[in-house]
């Protein structure tokens, strides 16, 4: 008797229970999921989104849990673990108080104490806050890598290709981790500085109102660039400088669709915020299941056809011509 009949086939190794939803194979690619370059319209936008909603949710979890340092940063600056105390808000109060101790409480000094002695709440970080801030520093590592892996998944999703979520995610990071790390640090720093500048100009709007609107324009332009950066990274073999340069060019030549994509993302964020004000659990559910990946889907759906038209199709057209010749 042949001994091969008695040999059992090795069982497929299962991953950790929490990640099995990532390693589970999909049902394959349906012909309706494939979209031609001329068919990236509003009808197919919602059609493809509905057909691949499972992948949308899974990619959102990758965004959220992969960038967990963002959660620790928000927790650190929330003030829940900080020490609160009351203190005069004016920096001149110690001077005025010292003058009152030396010369006595004269009417003029009493008026100055009334002005500069207004009390406010001052907070000081606790050791828990410093630990959370230290963990948040990992964002410089995770931000670019997670965006790289998710950009590859989202690009294939928009193209209508089959996804092996966990394997494709890891493979994209492994192949592009150096550029992804550098681009992620650059991206996080620019976003942080842009957010801080806008906040500073809002607080001092009466003095810097022109710079406030200028910072909004610069922020919008950079957001247009972000729509392309990570997709270019996982599609072409380019240096980080060329990725940034080409992203700027795409931001300008696709200005109309980029602006429409940004408005769509802001609309999704606004709806999520309004629902969270009505009933907080709804906002949390949308955030952890749909918000980030839906925003990425919107931007990729709007921008990938332009990348294909400008950089991919001409390459294959020239390659086909050379082959025929």
Phi, psi and omega in degrees: 000142181289130182287346182294337180289337183268358182267123179275142177289140180296138180281146179291129182288129180267145178280184177303150186303321183293333185257008182292334177292340177275324185273351181292133179290146178278185182272002181098184184258126175272149181298335179284346180280341181278129184239131175283164184298331181271359185251015177278074182245181184295322180298311180290335176302307181287327180295313180292322179299316180292323182287334185243031183296328179299317179291325178301315180295315182296318179294325177298319177296324176296318177300312187291305185283334176290328178255045180302334177301336176296320180295319179291326177295314178297324178292324181291319183273359179288337180085007181293333181250006182277159176267125182254143178207160178265140181204153177300138182280335182275138177285345181271356182299316178302324179293313181295319180295319178297322178294322179292327178292321183283311187258357181091171183274082176282160181303319181293320179291325178296323176294319180293322177295323178295328180280311186269356182262014178296127185271148176217176181267126177246140180242150177227137181295141173265177180294332177294319179298320180292324176295317179295322178293324176296319177294325181296335179297339177296347179301329178296337179267314187283331190299307182290321183292315180294319178296325178295310180297318181288328177295323178294317178296317183291324178298314179293327178295316180294327178284350180082022180270160179287146182241131164253092197309301187290318181294315179294322179298311180293320181296318179296320178292319181297321183281337186233024190291327181293308179292323179297322179293313180295315181295324179294319177297314177301315182296313182296319180294315181295318178297318180296315179294322179295316179296319180294318181296318179296318178297317181296318182287332175292315180298323180250046187298321184298330182267322188242037184295328178292316178293332178296312179291326176296320179292327176295318179296317179295321178295318178297318179297319179291325176297323175300319179296321181296332179301335187251335194302305186285331175294318176297323181299316184271359182254323185235158174269091183232153173288163180299320179298317180291328176296315179295317180296311180295326177296321177295318179296317177295325178298329182274315184286337177251037189301318183297308180292326177297317179295320178294321178296318179297317177298322179295318178295316179297326178294317178298317179295319180295318178296318178299318180295317180294321178293325179291329177289331177282318181206104189306317180303329179296315178298321179293318179297315180297318180299313186277349183242332189225326198301306187291313182291327177295319176298318178294321178298317180299310183293321180291320179296323180283325191261332183299320177303325179291321176296317180295320182291321188271322190245330186269307183300316178299327179294313181289329177294316178292324179293323178292321179296317179296322180294317179296320179294000000 
